[in-house]
Amino acid sequence: MDLPRASLTPVERKVWHFLIDYLATHTFQPSVREIAQHFRIPSTRTVTTLLDALATKGYVRRVPGRSRGVVLEGFAGGVGTQPVPLVQFGGDGRPVTEQHYTLDRQLLPSDDAFFVRTNTEDAPRHAIREGDLVLVAPTARAGDEAPVVVRLGTRILVRMLVRRGTSLLLLAPAPGVPDLELHDGEDFTVLGPMALVLRVTASRDDDGDEARGG
C-alpha cells in the first residue's frame, strides 16, 4: 500500500519534533549546525542526511542553497503540535494530500497518521457520519474491538474486520447494512485502525467569518 508518509525512525522523529518546536518558538528554522549542537551530533553531514530522510518521507521540504532552508509541510501551529495530512485516494488508489490540520502531538498514535474524509454514511455504530474526518494509524495494530478504515474503490468505510481464510469480512456497522466479503484481486486497501474522529460543524463565509452549520 502507498502511504501518504513513511514512518520515522526514533532519531528522525526527535529531529522533526525539534524543528516544529523551534519554529514555533523562534519563527524561523534552526541551521544545520544548530541542530547538530542541540543533539550533540559531531558531524553536520549526519544532520543533512537526517533532513534528507525527512524530505524523502514527506515531512519537510528542502530549499537548496539556504542554511535554514527547511520547510515543514503543512505546519501552522505551536509547540507540541504537528501537521497531519488530509488524504484523498484517486481512481488508481494512490494517495493525494488535500491539506493539513495541526493537532496536539499527544492526540496522535503515530507520526505517520493521516486523515481521510468519509464519503458514505453507513457506520452509525461507530459514530461515523458522511463528511467526518477519520484519523488513520497505518502502522498501528488493530485491537479486537477497534474498527478499521478501508478504501473500497472510491468509498471510505469504517468497519470491524474479521479474517476468513484468504478473504476479509467487513462486518455490518448498522442494521439493514450487509456484511462485505473482500477477496484478493478486488480494488480495496485496509488503511489501518481508526484512531480519532473529527466532525466539522462550522464553515467560513467568503469574508472569513465563521458560519454555524445546520
N, C-alpha and C positions, 0 to 999 in steps of 0.2 A: 504493500500500500504506500502511495506517495503521501507523506505527511507535510503539513504547512511548514513546520520547523523541526529539524532533527533535535534529539535530546542532547543536553550538555553534560560534559564531564564535570566532576566536582570543582576542579580548578577553573574551568570556563565559566561555571555558574557564579563563583565568587567574583571573577573579574567583571562579568556582566552586571551583577548587582552593585558592585563598586562604581561602575560607570553611571548607572542610574542615579545612585545616591549622590555622587559627586556633582553631576549635572544639576540635580535638584537643589543642591546647596550653593553651588558657585555660579550657576547659569552658563557655564562653559565646561568643556570636557577636559580631563587631565591629559597631559602629554604622555608619550610612551615612557619617558624617564620617570615621571611622577608615579605612573602605575608600577613600574619596577621598584621604586623606592617603597611604595606602600606595602607591597607583598614581599619585599626583600628578595627580589629576583635579581641575580647578579648580571644577567645579560638582557639588554634591550631587544636583542633578536628573539629571545623567548617570548617577550611580551608581544612583539609583532606577529609571531606565529599564533599566539592565542587570539589576537584580534582578527587575524585572517580566518581562523576557525570559526569565530563568532559571525563573521561576514558570510562565510560559506554556508553556515547553518541557518542564516536568515534573521539573525538577531540584531545586527548592526550593518551599516554601510560605510565603507572606507572612502575617504576623499584623498586621492593621491596628491603628494607634494605638500601636505599640511601636517604640522606636528600634532595638532589636535583634531585631525581630520577623521573623526568617528561620529557618525550619525546614528542615533538609536531609533530603529524603525518603530514608528507609532507612538513614541514616548511623549506624554503630555502631563505627567503627574509629579508627585513629590517623593520625598524619602520614604522607603519601604513599600513602594508601588512598582508595578511593571506593566508594560503594554501586552495585551492579549489580542491576537488577530481574530477577526470575524471572517470565516471562510465560507465560500460557496463552491459547489462542485459542478463543473460543466458537464456537457453531454458525454465527454470522454472519461469522466470520473476523476479528473485531475483537479486539485485544489487551487483556488484563486483567492487571494486576500482582498476583501472589500474595504476594510478599515480596521482600526484598532480601538479597543477600550482599555482604559487604565484601571487596574484593580489593586486593592491592597494585596501585598505579596502573601500574607498569611491565609488568604482565601483560596489560594491556588494549590492543587495537589502536585503539580509538576510544572517546570518551566516550559515544556512543550505543549501545554494545554492550549486549546483553541475553542472558539465559539462557532456554532452553526445555528442557522435560523430554521426553526421548524416550518414546514410548508404544508402540513396536514394536521387536522385536529381529530386525533383518534386515540389519545392516551390520557383520558381524564383520571385513570387510576394512578398515574404518576404525576398528576397536577400539571400536565403539559397542554398548552393551547397553541393554536396556529399563530406563528409570528414570534413565539418566545425564543430567546437566545439560550441555547443549551451549551454548557461548558463540558467539553470532552477531555478526558485524561487518557491520551492514546497509549501511553506506556504503563498505565496502572493495571493491576489485576482486578477483575470484576468479582465482587463478593457474590455469595449465593442469592442475596436479596437485592442486589444492585442492578437496575436496568441499564442496558447498553444502548448506544446510539448507532444506528445503522443507516447507511446510504443504500437505498434500493432504487436503482435507476436515478431519477431526478428527485425522489422523495427522501425526506429525512424522517426516520421512525425511531421512537423510543420504546423499547420492548424488553421484557425478560427473555433471556436466551437459554435454550436447552439444546445440548448436543445429542443428536440421534444418529449414531453410526457415522456415516460420511456426510450427513446433512445437518443443517441447523434449523431448529424450530423456534420461531419468534412467537411467544405466547400472546394471546389476545389481551389487549390492555383495557377492554371495556366489554360489557355485554353486547352481543349482536355484532361484534367485530371478530372476524375469523382469525385463527392461528395462521401463520405463514411459514411454510417449509421452504428453505433455501438449499439449492444443490450446487455442486461445482459446475462452473461454466455460466452461471447466471450473473447478471450485472449488479453485484452488491459488494459492499465493504463494511465490515464491522469496525467502526471508527474508534470505539473504546467505551469504557464506563461513563455514565453521566455523573458529573460531579456537582453541578450547580445549575440553577435555572434563573434567568433574569427576564422579567416581564416589563417592557417599556409601556407606561400608561400615559405618557405625555409626549407631545411633539412641539416643534418650534415653528412659528409662522415665518413669513419672509423677512420680518424685521428683527428676528432673533428672539422674540418673546415666547415664553412657554405657553402652550395652549393645552388645556386639560382634555384628555381623551374621554370619549363617551363610555 
